[in-house]
Amino acid sequence: MEGIYCKRLAGAGNLAMFMQTTTGMILFVVCPLVLFILWDVIRRRLQDRRDVSRTRELEIELERLKAEKG
């Protein structure tokens, strides 16, 4: 079986070589990882704030219902 040349991706070799350098590793591995971690932390904090707000609303509603009943 023989390989058949179909298309060429210009610069793919240069990109592969750049990714093996320290700068390339930082750009293609470390930066996305740090951005993902920051996104997750921010998302969790926003969700916690929403949960606390919703809990306060429900506690207020419960107290109102208790006051009406009792």
PDB file of N, H, CA, C and O in Angstrom:
ATOM      1  N   MET A   1       0.842  -1.171   0.000  1.00  0.00           N
ATOM      2  CA  MET A   1       0.000   0.000   0.000  1.00  0.00           C
ATOM      3  C   MET A   1       0.891   1.239   0.000  1.00  0.00           C
ATOM      4  O   MET A   1       1.867   1.304   0.747  1.00  0.00           O
ATOM      5  N   GLU A   2       0.560   2.206  -0.825  1.00  0.00           N
ATOM      6  H   GLU A   2      -0.233   2.153  -1.432  1.00  0.00           H
ATOM      7  CA  GLU A   2       1.340   3.430  -0.937  1.00  0.00           C
ATOM      8  C   GLU A   2       0.513   4.621  -0.482  1.00  0.00           C
ATOM      9  O   GLU A   2      -0.708   4.647  -0.641  1.00  0.00           O
ATOM     10  N   GLY A   3       1.203   5.615   0.093  1.00  0.00           N
ATOM     11  H   GLY A   3       2.194   5.594   0.222  1.00  0.00           H
ATOM     12  CA  GLY A   3       0.531   6.854   0.464  1.00  0.00           C
ATOM     13  C   GLY A   3       0.380   7.738  -0.753  1.00  0.00           C
ATOM     14  O   GLY A   3       1.261   7.784  -1.612  1.00  0.00           O
ATOM     15  N   ILE A   4      -0.722   8.430  -0.825  1.00  0.00           N
ATOM     16  H   ILE A   4      -1.437   8.392  -0.127  1.00  0.00           H
ATOM     17  CA  ILE A   4      -0.984   9.313  -1.951  1.00  0.00           C
ATOM     18  C   ILE A   4      -1.060  10.743  -1.428  1.00  0.00           C
ATOM     19  O   ILE A   4      -1.811  11.038  -0.498  1.00  0.00           O
ATOM     20  N   TYR A   5      -0.271  11.625  -2.039  1.00  0.00           N
ATOM     21  H   TYR A   5       0.339  11.385  -2.794  1.00  0.00           H
ATOM     22  CA  TYR A   5      -0.252  13.038  -1.665  1.00  0.00           C
ATOM     23  C   TYR A   5      -1.511  13.710  -2.208  1.00  0.00           C
ATOM     24  O   TYR A   5      -1.734  13.739  -3.418  1.00  0.00           O
ATOM     25  N   CYS A   6      -2.335  14.254  -1.302  1.00  0.00           N
ATOM     26  H   CYS A   6      -2.154  14.231  -0.319  1.00  0.00           H
ATOM     27  CA  CYS A   6      -3.579  14.901  -1.731  1.00  0.00           C
ATOM     28  C   CYS A   6      -3.511  16.420  -1.582  1.00  0.00           C
ATOM     29  O   CYS A   6      -3.756  17.153  -2.539  1.00  0.00           O
ATOM     30  N   LYS A   7      -3.183  16.883  -0.390  1.00  0.00           N
ATOM     31  H   LYS A   7      -2.984  16.287   0.388  1.00  0.00           H
ATOM     32  CA  LYS A   7      -3.175  18.315  -0.113  1.00  0.00           C
ATOM     33  C   LYS A   7      -1.994  18.663   0.775  1.00  0.00           C
ATOM     34  O   LYS A   7      -1.379  17.802   1.403  1.00  0.00           O
ATOM     35  N   ARG A   8      -1.699  19.956   0.804  1.00  0.00           N
ATOM     36  H   ARG A   8      -2.199  20.656   0.294  1.00  0.00           H
ATOM     37  CA  ARG A   8      -0.611  20.440   1.628  1.00  0.00           C
ATOM     38  C   ARG A   8      -1.145  21.517   2.558  1.00  0.00           C
ATOM     39  O   ARG A   8      -1.866  22.416   2.125  1.00  0.00           O
ATOM     40  N   LEU A   9      -0.797  21.430   3.820  1.00  0.00           N
ATOM     41  H   LEU A   9      -0.211  20.699   4.172  1.00  0.00           H
ATOM     42  CA  LEU A   9      -1.153  22.464   4.785  1.00  0.00           C
ATOM     43  C   LEU A   9       0.073  23.336   4.997  1.00  0.00           C
ATOM     44  O   LEU A   9       1.001  22.961   5.715  1.00  0.00           O
ATOM     45  N   ALA A  10       0.067  24.477   4.377  1.00  0.00           N
ATOM     46  H   ALA A  10      -0.686  24.781   3.793  1.00  0.00           H
ATOM     47  CA  ALA A  10       1.216  25.375   4.463  1.00  0.00           C
ATOM     48  C   ALA A  10       1.410  25.845   5.899  1.00  0.00           C
ATOM     49  O   ALA A  10       0.463  26.319   6.528  1.00  0.00           O
ATOM     50  N   GLY A  11       2.600  25.721   6.412  1.00  0.00           N
ATOM     51  H   GLY A  11       3.369  25.336   5.901  1.00  0.00           H
ATOM     52  CA  GLY A  11       2.926  26.194   7.753  1.00  0.00           C
ATOM     53  C   GLY A  11       2.658  25.196   8.856  1.00  0.00           C
ATOM     54  O   GLY A  11       2.950  25.493  10.014  1.00  0.00           O
ATOM     55  N   ALA A  12       2.125  24.042   8.562  1.00  0.00           N
ATOM     56  H   ALA A  12       1.889  23.800   7.621  1.00  0.00           H
ATOM     57  CA  ALA A  12       1.810  23.055   9.602  1.00  0.00           C
ATOM     58  C   ALA A  12       3.089  22.576  10.291  1.00  0.00           C
ATOM     59  O   ALA A  12       3.095  22.352  11.502  1.00  0.00           O
ATOM     60  N   GLY A  13       4.139  22.424   9.546  1.00  0.00           N
ATOM     61  H   GLY A  13       4.134  22.605   8.562  1.00  0.00           H
ATOM     62  CA  GLY A  13       5.416  22.006  10.134  1.00  0.00           C
ATOM     63  C   GLY A  13       5.983  23.072  11.045  1.00  0.00           C
ATOM     64  O   GLY A  13       6.505  22.773  12.119  1.00  0.00           O
ATOM     65  N   ASN A  14       5.879  24.319  10.612  1.00  0.00           N
ATOM     66  H   ASN A  14       5.455  24.562   9.740  1.00  0.00           H
ATOM     67  CA  ASN A  14       6.350  25.419  11.454  1.00  0.00           C
ATOM     68  C   ASN A  14       5.547  25.504  12.743  1.00  0.00           C
ATOM     69  O   ASN A  14       6.110  25.755  13.809  1.00  0.00           O
ATOM     70  N   LEU A  15       4.258  25.302  12.660  1.00  0.00           N
ATOM     71  H   LEU A  15       3.801  25.098  11.794  1.00  0.00           H
ATOM     72  CA  LEU A  15       3.412  25.311  13.844  1.00  0.00           C
ATOM     73  C   LEU A  15       3.800  24.184  14.796  1.00  0.00           C
ATOM     74  O   LEU A  15       3.882  24.386  16.007  1.00  0.00           O
ATOM     75  N   ALA A  16       4.035  23.004  14.244  1.00  0.00           N
ATOM     76  H   ALA A  16       3.968  22.840  13.259  1.00  0.00           H
ATOM     77  CA  ALA A  16       4.436  21.867  15.074  1.00  0.00           C
ATOM     78  C   ALA A  16       5.772  22.136  15.759  1.00  0.00           C
ATOM     79  O   ALA A  16       5.951  21.780  16.924  1.00  0.00           O
ATOM     80  N   MET A  17       6.689  22.747  15.066  1.00  0.00           N
ATOM     81  H   MET A  17       6.543  23.037  14.120  1.00  0.00           H
ATOM     82  CA  MET A  17       7.993  23.066  15.660  1.00  0.00           C
ATOM     83  C   MET A  17       7.843  24.149  16.734  1.00  0.00           C
ATOM     84  O   MET A  17       8.481  24.074  17.784  1.00  0.00           O
ATOM     85  N   PHE A  18       7.000  25.157  16.471  1.00  0.00           N
ATOM     86  H   PHE A  18       6.482  25.218  15.617  1.00  0.00           H
ATOM     87  CA  PHE A  18       6.783  26.223  17.443  1.00  0.00           C
ATOM     88  C   PHE A  18       6.157  25.676  18.718  1.00  0.00           C
ATOM     89  O   PHE A  18       6.506  26.117  19.813  1.00  0.00           O
ATOM     90  N   MET A  19       5.240  24.724  18.595  1.00  0.00           N
ATOM     91  H   MET A  19       4.956  24.366  17.706  1.00  0.00           H
ATOM     92  CA  MET A  19       4.583  24.157  19.772  1.00  0.00           C
ATOM     93  C   MET A  19       5.537  23.377  20.662  1.00  0.00           C
ATOM     94  O   MET A  19       5.210  23.098  21.816  1.00  0.00           O
ATOM     95  N   GLN A  20       6.703  23.021  20.155  1.00  0.00           N
ATOM     96  H   GLN A  20       6.968  23.247  19.218  1.00  0.00           H
ATOM     97  CA  GLN A  20       7.692  22.299  20.951  1.00  0.00           C
ATOM     98  C   GLN A  20       8.604  23.239  21.733  1.00  0.00           C
ATOM     99  O   GLN A  20       9.383  22.788  22.573  1.00  0.00           O
ATOM    100  N   THR A  21       8.516  24.543  21.465  1.00  0.00           N
ATOM    101  H   THR A  21       7.883  24.910  20.783  1.00  0.00           H
ATOM    102  CA  THR A  21       9.324  25.505  22.202  1.00  0.00           C
ATOM    103  C   THR A  21       8.621  25.865  23.508  1.00  0.00           C
ATOM    104  O   THR A  21       7.445  25.551  23.696  1.00  0.00           O
ATOM    105  N   THR A  22       9.347  26.522  24.404  1.00  0.00           N
ATOM    106  H   THR A  22      10.302  26.776  24.251  1.00  0.00           H
ATOM    107  CA  THR A  22       8.767  26.942  25.684  1.00  0.00           C
ATOM    108  C   THR A  22       7.613  27.901  25.460  1.00  0.00           C
ATOM    109  O   THR A  22       6.557  27.761  26.078  1.00  0.00           O
ATOM    110  N   THR A  23       7.807  28.871  24.582  1.00  0.00           N
ATOM    111  H   THR A  23       8.665  28.985  24.081  1.00  0.00           H
ATOM    112  CA  THR A  23       6.746  29.830  24.282  1.00  0.00           C
ATOM    113  C   THR A  23       5.523  29.126  23.697  1.00  0.00           C
ATOM    114  O   THR A  23       4.389  29.438  24.060  1.00  0.00           O
ATOM    115  N   GLY A  24       5.755  28.193  22.807  1.00  0.00           N
ATOM    116  H   GLY A  24       6.677  27.940  22.513  1.00  0.00           H
ATOM    117  CA  GLY A  24       4.651  27.448  22.212  1.00  0.00           C
ATOM    118  C   GLY A  24       3.881  26.640  23.236  1.00  0.00           C
ATOM    119  O   GLY A  24       2.653  26.579  23.193  1.00  0.00           O
ATOM    120  N   MET A  25       4.605  26.016  24.160  1.00  0.00           N
ATOM    121  H   MET A  25       5.603  26.066  24.195  1.00  0.00           H
ATOM    122  CA  MET A  25       3.941  25.248  25.224  1.00  0.00           C
ATOM    123  C   MET A  25       3.081  26.163  26.083  1.00  0.00           C
ATOM    124  O   MET A  25       1.956  25.818  26.446  1.00  0.00           O
ATOM    125  N   ILE A  26       3.622  27.336  26.404  1.00  0.00           N
ATOM    126  H   ILE A  26       4.536  27.617  26.109  1.00  0.00           H
ATOM    127  CA  ILE A  26       2.859  28.273  27.228  1.00  0.00           C
ATOM    128  C   ILE A  26       1.594  28.707  26.499  1.00  0.00           C
ATOM    129  O   ILE A  26       0.512  28.725  27.085  1.00  0.00           O
ATOM    130  N   LEU A  27       1.725  29.055  25.226  1.00  0.00           N
ATOM    131  H   LEU A  27       2.604  29.041  24.749  1.00  0.00           H
ATOM    132  CA  LEU A  27       0.567  29.535  24.468  1.00  0.00           C
ATOM    133  C   LEU A  27      -0.478  28.466  24.209  1.00  0.00           C
ATOM    134  O   LEU A  27      -1.675  28.749  24.265  1.00  0.00           O
ATOM    135  N   PHE A  28      -0.052  27.258  23.930  1.00  0.00           N
ATOM    136  H   PHE A  28       0.920  27.029  23.884  1.00  0.00           H
ATOM    137  CA  PHE A  28      -1.003  26.221  23.514  1.00  0.00           C
ATOM    138  C   PHE A  28      -1.421  25.257  24.616  1.00  0.00           C
ATOM    139  O   PHE A  28      -2.366  24.489  24.437  1.00  0.00           O
ATOM    140  N   VAL A  29      -0.724  25.288  25.764  1.00  0.00           N
ATOM    141  H   VAL A  29       0.044  25.912  25.909  1.00  0.00           H
ATOM    142  CA  VAL A  29      -1.091  24.380  26.855  1.00  0.00           C
ATOM    143  C   VAL A  29      -1.433  25.166  28.117  1.00  0.00           C
ATOM    144  O   VAL A  29      -2.528  25.020  28.661  1.00  0.00           O
ATOM    145  N   VAL A  30      -0.517  25.985  28.578  1.00  0.00           N
ATOM    146  H   VAL A  30       0.373  26.104  28.136  1.00  0.00           H
ATOM    147  CA  VAL A  30      -0.692  26.659  29.863  1.00  0.00           C
ATOM    148  C   VAL A  30      -1.798  27.711  29.801  1.00  0.00           C
ATOM    149  O   VAL A  30      -2.665  27.733  30.674  1.00  0.00           O
ATOM    150  N   CYS A  31      -1.789  28.575  28.799  1.00  0.00           N
ATOM    151  H   CYS A  31      -1.085  28.557  28.089  1.00  0.00           H
ATOM    152  CA  CYS A  31      -2.809  29.637  28.706  1.00  0.00           C
ATOM    153  C   CYS A  31      -4.229  29.078  28.636  1.00  0.00           C
ATOM    154  O   CYS A  31      -5.085  29.536  29.393  1.00  0.00           O
ATOM    155  N   PRO A  32      -4.520  28.116  27.767  1.00  0.00           N
ATOM    156  CA  PRO A  32      -5.887  27.566  27.766  1.00  0.00           C
ATOM    157  C   PRO A  32      -6.269  26.927  29.100  1.00  0.00           C
ATOM    158  O   PRO A  32      -7.418  27.030  29.530  1.00  0.00           O
ATOM    159  N   LEU A  33      -5.318  26.273  29.751  1.00  0.00           N
ATOM    160  H   LEU A  33      -4.385  26.190  29.401  1.00  0.00           H
ATOM    161  CA  LEU A  33      -5.599  25.650  31.043  1.00  0.00           C
ATOM    162  C   LEU A  33      -5.926  26.702  32.094  1.00  0.00           C
ATOM    163  O   LEU A  33      -6.884  26.544  32.851  1.00  0.00           O
ATOM    164  N   VAL A  34      -5.148  27.763  32.147  1.00  0.00           N
ATOM    165  H   VAL A  34      -4.370  27.891  31.532  1.00  0.00           H
ATOM    166  CA  VAL A  34      -5.398  28.847  33.103  1.00  0.00           C
ATOM    167  C   VAL A  34      -6.738  29.514  32.802  1.00  0.00           C
ATOM    168  O   VAL A  34      -7.505  29.793  33.724  1.00  0.00           O
ATOM    169  N   LEU A  35      -7.028  29.770  31.545  1.00  0.00           N
ATOM    170  H   LEU A  35      -6.405  29.543  30.796  1.00  0.00           H
ATOM    171  CA  LEU A  35      -8.307  30.383  31.183  1.00  0.00           C
ATOM    172  C   LEU A  35      -9.483  29.493  31.567  1.00  0.00           C
ATOM    173  O   LEU A  35     -10.508  29.992  32.033  1.00  0.00           O
ATOM    174  N   PHE A  36      -9.351  28.194  31.380  1.00  0.00           N
ATOM    175  H   PHE A  36      -8.519  27.788  31.002  1.00  0.00           H
ATOM    176  CA  PHE A  36     -10.421  27.276  31.764  1.00  0.00           C
ATOM    177  C   PHE A  36     -10.640  27.299  33.271  1.00  0.00           C
ATOM    178  O   PHE A  36     -11.782  27.318  33.730  1.00  0.00           O
ATOM    179  N   ILE A  37      -9.566  27.297  34.041  1.00  0.00           N
ATOM    180  H   ILE A  37      -8.638  27.282  33.669  1.00  0.00           H
ATOM    181  CA  ILE A  37      -9.687  27.314  35.503  1.00  0.00           C
ATOM    182  C   ILE A  37     -10.339  28.615  35.957  1.00  0.00           C
ATOM    183  O   ILE A  37     -11.221  28.590  36.816  1.00  0.00           O
ATOM    184  N   LEU A  38      -9.920  29.759  35.394  1.00  0.00           N
ATOM    185  H   LEU A  38      -9.204  29.779  34.697  1.00  0.00           H
ATOM    186  CA  LEU A  38     -10.534  31.040  35.749  1.00  0.00           C
ATOM    187  C   LEU A  38     -12.015  31.067  35.397  1.00  0.00           C
ATOM    188  O   LEU A  38     -12.832  31.544  36.183  1.00  0.00           O
ATOM    189  N   TRP A  39     -12.363  30.558  34.221  1.00  0.00           N
ATOM    190  H   TRP A  39     -11.698  30.170  33.582  1.00  0.00           H
ATOM    191  CA  TRP A  39     -13.764  30.507  33.818  1.00  0.00           C
ATOM    192  C   TRP A  39     -14.571  29.677  34.808  1.00  0.00           C
ATOM    193  O   TRP A  39     -15.677  30.067  35.182  1.00  0.00           O
ATOM    194  N   ASP A  40     -14.040  28.548  35.231  1.00  0.00           N
ATOM    195  H   ASP A  40     -13.142  28.231  34.927  1.00  0.00           H
ATOM    196  CA  ASP A  40     -14.749  27.671  36.149  1.00  0.00           C
ATOM    197  C   ASP A  40     -14.929  28.336  37.513  1.00  0.00           C
ATOM    198  O   ASP A  40     -16.001  28.232  38.111  1.00  0.00           O
ATOM    199  N   VAL A  41     -13.907  29.008  38.008  1.00  0.00           N
ATOM    200  H   VAL A  41     -13.036  29.092  37.523  1.00  0.00           H
ATOM    201  CA  VAL A  41     -14.003  29.691  39.302  1.00  0.00           C
ATOM    202  C   VAL A  41     -15.059  30.792  39.242  1.00  0.00           C
ATOM    203  O   VAL A  41     -15.886  30.910  40.146  1.00  0.00           O
ATOM    204  N   ILE A  42     -15.034  31.592  38.185  1.00  0.00           N
ATOM    205  H   ILE A  42     -14.362  31.496  37.450  1.00  0.00           H
ATOM    206  CA  ILE A  42     -16.012  32.673  38.040  1.00  0.00           C
ATOM    207  C   ILE A  42     -17.421  32.119  37.920  1.00  0.00           C
ATOM    208  O   ILE A  42     -18.351  32.644  38.532  1.00  0.00           O
ATOM    209  N   ARG A  43     -17.586  31.064  37.137  1.00  0.00           N
ATOM    210  H   ARG A  43     -16.831  30.637  36.639  1.00  0.00           H
ATOM    211  CA  ARG A  43     -18.905  30.445  36.967  1.00  0.00           C
ATOM    212  C   ARG A  43     -19.444  29.915  38.294  1.00  0.00           C
ATOM    213  O   ARG A  43     -20.626  30.080  38.598  1.00  0.00           O
ATOM    214  N   ARG A  44     -18.586  29.284  39.077  1.00  0.00           N
ATOM    215  H   ARG A  44     -17.626  29.149  38.830  1.00  0.00           H
ATOM    216  CA  ARG A  44     -19.020  28.748  40.371  1.00  0.00           C
ATOM    217  C   ARG A  44     -19.406  29.860  41.341  1.00  0.00           C
ATOM    218  O   ARG A  44     -20.387  29.731  42.073  1.00  0.00           O
ATOM    219  N   ARG A  45     -18.642  30.952  41.350  1.00  0.00           N
ATOM    220  H   ARG A  45     -17.845  31.057  40.755  1.00  0.00           H
ATOM    221  CA  ARG A  45     -18.975  32.069  42.247  1.00  0.00           C
ATOM    222  C   ARG A  45     -20.320  32.683  41.868  1.00  0.00           C
ATOM    223  O   ARG A  45     -21.129  32.991  42.743  1.00  0.00           O
ATOM    224  N   LEU A  46     -20.562  32.863  40.581  1.00  0.00           N
ATOM    225  H   LEU A  46     -19.905  32.614  39.869  1.00  0.00           H
ATOM    226  CA  LEU A  46     -21.849  33.405  40.148  1.00  0.00           C
ATOM    227  C   LEU A  46     -22.993  32.476  40.531  1.00  0.00           C
ATOM    228  O   LEU A  46     -24.052  32.940  40.955  1.00  0.00           O
ATOM    229  N   GLN A  47     -22.792  31.181  40.388  1.00  0.00           N
ATOM    230  H   GLN A  47     -21.932  30.804  40.045  1.00  0.00           H
ATOM    231  CA  GLN A  47     -23.824  30.210  40.760  1.00  0.00           C
ATOM    232  C   GLN A  47     -24.078  30.249  42.263  1.00  0.00           C
ATOM    233  O   GLN A  47     -25.227  30.167  42.697  1.00  0.00           O
ATOM    234  N   ASP A  48     -23.020  30.373  43.060  1.00  0.00           N
ATOM    235  H   ASP A  48     -22.087  30.440  42.707  1.00  0.00           H
ATOM    236  CA  ASP A  48     -23.186  30.466  44.514  1.00  0.00           C
ATOM    237  C   ASP A  48     -23.985  31.707  44.897  1.00  0.00           C
ATOM    238  O   ASP A  48     -24.839  31.651  45.782  1.00  0.00           O
ATOM    239  N   ARG A  49     -23.706  32.835  44.225  1.00  0.00           N
ATOM    240  H   ARG A  49     -23.012  32.880  43.506  1.00  0.00           H
ATOM    241  CA  ARG A  49     -24.451  34.058  44.510  1.00  0.00           C
ATOM    242  C   ARG A  49     -25.927  33.882  44.171  1.00  0.00           C
ATOM    243  O   ARG A  49     -26.798  34.329  44.918  1.00  0.00           O
ATOM    244  N   ARG A  50     -26.205  33.234  43.047  1.00  0.00           N
ATOM    245  H   ARG A  50     -25.498  32.872  42.440  1.00  0.00           H
ATOM    246  CA  ARG A  50     -27.603  32.983  42.668  1.00  0.00           C
ATOM    247  C   ARG A  50     -28.291  32.080  43.691  1.00  0.00           C
ATOM    248  O   ARG A  50     -29.450  32.297  44.046  1.00  0.00           O
ATOM    249  N   ASP A  51     -27.567  31.071  44.157  1.00  0.00           N
ATOM    250  H   ASP A  51     -26.626  30.894  43.868  1.00  0.00           H
ATOM    251  CA  ASP A  51     -28.143  30.154  45.141  1.00  0.00           C
ATOM    252  C   ASP A  51     -28.450  30.868  46.452  1.00  0.00           C
ATOM    253  O   ASP A  51     -29.506  30.648  47.044  1.00  0.00           O
ATOM    254  N   VAL A  52     -27.540  31.719  46.908  1.00  0.00           N
ATOM    255  H   VAL A  52     -26.682  31.898  46.426  1.00  0.00           H
ATOM    256  CA  VAL A  52     -27.752  32.459  48.149  1.00  0.00           C
ATOM    257  C   VAL A  52     -28.942  33.396  47.999  1.00  0.00           C
ATOM    258  O   VAL A  52     -29.770  33.511  48.904  1.00  0.00           O
ATOM    259  N   SER A  53     -29.024  34.059  46.865  1.00  0.00           N
ATOM    260  H   SER A  53     -28.352  33.966  46.130  1.00  0.00           H
ATOM    261  CA  SER A  53     -30.142  34.969  46.617  1.00  0.00           C
ATOM    262  C   SER A  53     -31.462  34.210  46.621  1.00  0.00           C
ATOM    263  O   SER A  53     -32.436  34.653  47.229  1.00  0.00           O
ATOM    264  N   ARG A  54     -31.490  33.092  45.957  1.00  0.00           N
ATOM    265  H   ARG A  54     -30.698  32.733  45.463  1.00  0.00           H
ATOM    266  CA  ARG A  54     -32.713  32.275  45.886  1.00  0.00           C
ATOM    267  C   ARG A  54     -33.084  31.756  47.273  1.00  0.00           C
ATOM    268  O   ARG A  54     -34.265  31.713  47.620  1.00  0.00           O
ATOM    269  N   THR A  55     -32.104  31.367  48.059  1.00  0.00           N
ATOM    270  H   THR A  55     -31.145  31.401  47.777  1.00  0.00           H
ATOM    271  CA  THR A  55     -32.369  30.887  49.417  1.00  0.00           C
ATOM    272  C   THR A  55     -32.963  31.995  50.270  1.00  0.00           C
ATOM    273  O   THR A  55     -33.903  31.753  51.028  1.00  0.00           O
ATOM    274  N   ARG A  56     -32.428  33.212  50.159  1.00  0.00           N
ATOM    275  H   ARG A  56     -31.665  33.408  49.544  1.00  0.00           H
ATOM    276  CA  ARG A  56     -32.985  34.353  50.901  1.00  0.00           C
ATOM    277  C   ARG A  56     -34.436  34.604  50.500  1.00  0.00           C
ATOM    278  O   ARG A  56     -35.290  34.820  51.360  1.00  0.00           O
ATOM    279  N   GLU A  57     -34.714  34.577  49.212  1.00  0.00           N
ATOM    280  H   GLU A  57     -34.021  34.401  48.513  1.00  0.00           H
ATOM    281  CA  GLU A  57     -36.086  34.783  48.749  1.00  0.00           C
ATOM    282  C   GLU A  57     -37.028  33.736  49.327  1.00  0.00           C
ATOM    283  O   GLU A  57     -38.135  34.055  49.760  1.00  0.00           O
ATOM    284  N   LEU A  58     -36.584  32.495  49.329  1.00  0.00           N
ATOM    285  H   LEU A  58     -35.685  32.236  48.977  1.00  0.00           H
ATOM    286  CA  LEU A  58     -37.433  31.421  49.852  1.00  0.00           C
ATOM    287  C   LEU A  58     -37.630  31.544  51.361  1.00  0.00           C
ATOM    288  O   LEU A  58     -38.717  31.262  51.864  1.00  0.00           O
ATOM    289  N   GLU A  59     -36.592  31.963  52.088  1.00  0.00           N
ATOM    290  H   GLU A  59     -35.709  32.193  51.679  1.00  0.00           H
ATOM    291  CA  GLU A  59     -36.725  32.144  53.533  1.00  0.00           C
ATOM    292  C   GLU A  59     -37.698  33.278  53.847  1.00  0.00           C
ATOM    293  O   GLU A  59     -38.499  33.163  54.774  1.00  0.00           O
ATOM    294  N   ILE A  60     -37.640  34.354  53.098  1.00  0.00           N
ATOM    295  H   ILE A  60     -36.989  34.447  52.345  1.00  0.00           H
ATOM    296  CA  ILE A  60     -38.562  35.473  53.283  1.00  0.00           C
ATOM    297  C   ILE A  60     -39.991  35.018  53.012  1.00  0.00           C
ATOM    298  O   ILE A  60     -40.904  35.341  53.772  1.00  0.00           O
ATOM    299  N   GLU A  61     -40.181  34.276  51.937  1.00  0.00           N
ATOM    300  H   GLU A  61     -39.439  34.014  51.320  1.00  0.00           H
ATOM    301  CA  GLU A  61     -41.511  33.757  51.600  1.00  0.00           C
ATOM    302  C   GLU A  61     -42.023  32.822  52.684  1.00  0.00           C
ATOM    303  O   GLU A  61     -43.207  32.868  53.021  1.00  0.00           O
ATOM    304  N   LEU A  62     -41.172  31.985  53.233  1.00  0.00           N
ATOM    305  H   LEU A  62     -40.211  31.948  52.960  1.00  0.00           H
ATOM    306  CA  LEU A  62     -41.563  31.068  54.299  1.00  0.00           C
ATOM    307  C   LEU A  62     -41.983  31.836  55.548  1.00  0.00           C
ATOM    308  O   LEU A  62     -42.988  31.501  56.175  1.00  0.00           O
ATOM    309  N   GLU A  63     -41.222  32.857  55.909  1.00  0.00           N
ATOM    310  H   GLU A  63     -40.405  33.130  55.400  1.00  0.00           H
ATOM    311  CA  GLU A  63     -41.574  33.665  57.077  1.00  0.00           C
ATOM    312  C   GLU A  63     -42.907  34.381  56.862  1.00  0.00           C
ATOM    313  O   GLU A  63     -43.707  34.497  57.790  1.00  0.00           O
ATOM    314  N   ARG A  64     -43.146  34.860  55.642  1.00  0.00           N
ATOM    315  H   ARG A  64     -42.496  34.766  54.888  1.00  0.00           H
ATOM    316  CA  ARG A  64     -44.402  35.531  55.343  1.00  0.00           C
ATOM    317  C   ARG A  64     -45.570  34.573  55.483  1.00  0.00           C
ATOM    318  O   ARG A  64     -46.609  34.919  56.045  1.00  0.00           O
ATOM    319  N   LEU A  65     -45.389  33.349  54.959  1.00  0.00           N
ATOM    320  H   LEU A  65     -44.546  33.067  54.502  1.00  0.00           H
ATOM    321  CA  LEU A  65     -46.457  32.344  55.049  1.00  0.00           C
ATOM    322  C   LEU A  65     -46.708  31.922  56.495  1.00  0.00           C
ATOM    323  O   LEU A  65     -47.853  31.697  56.887  1.00  0.00           O
ATOM    324  N   LYS A  66     -45.635  31.814  57.293  1.00  0.00           N
ATOM    325  H   LYS A  66     -44.705  31.996  56.974  1.00  0.00           H
ATOM    326  CA  LYS A  66     -45.806  31.475  58.707  1.00  0.00           C
ATOM    327  C   LYS A  66     -46.559  32.576  59.441  1.00  0.00           C
ATOM    328  O   LYS A  66     -47.404  32.304  60.293  1.00  0.00           O
ATOM    329  N   ALA A  67     -46.242  33.830  59.100  1.00  0.00           N
ATOM    330  H   ALA A  67     -45.555  34.051  58.408  1.00  0.00           H
ATOM    331  CA  ALA A  67     -46.913  34.964  59.748  1.00  0.00           C
ATOM    332  C   ALA A  67     -48.395  34.992  59.378  1.00  0.00           C
ATOM    333  O   ALA A  67     -49.239  35.287  60.224  1.00  0.00           O
ATOM    334  N   GLU A  68     -48.712  34.691  58.136  1.00  0.00           N
ATOM    335  H   GLU A  68     -48.026  34.451  57.448  1.00  0.00           H
ATOM    336  CA  GLU A  68     -50.122  34.662  57.716  1.00  0.00           C
ATOM    337  C   GLU A  68     -50.889  33.532  58.393  1.00  0.00           C
ATOM    338  O   GLU A  68     -52.051  33.700  58.763  1.00  0.00           O
ATOM    339  N   LYS A  69     -50.251  32.400  58.552  1.00  0.00           N
ATOM    340  H   LYS A  69     -49.307  32.263  58.252  1.00  0.00           H
ATOM    341  CA  LYS A  69     -50.906  31.230  59.123  1.00  0.00           C
ATOM    342  C   LYS A  69     -51.070  31.368  60.634  1.00  0.00           C
ATOM    343  O   LYS A  69     -52.121  31.034  61.181  1.00  0.00           O
ATOM    344  N   GLY A  70     -50.051  31.849  61.292  1.00  0.00           N
ATOM    345  H   GLY A  70     -49.198  32.120  60.847  1.00  0.00           H
ATOM    346  CA  GLY A  70     -50.047  31.852  62.754  1.00  0.00           C
ATOM    347  C   GLY A  70     -50.470  33.121  63.332  1.00  0.00           C
ATOM    348  O   GLY A  70     -50.512  33.259  64.555  1.00  0.00           O
TER     349      GLY A  70
END
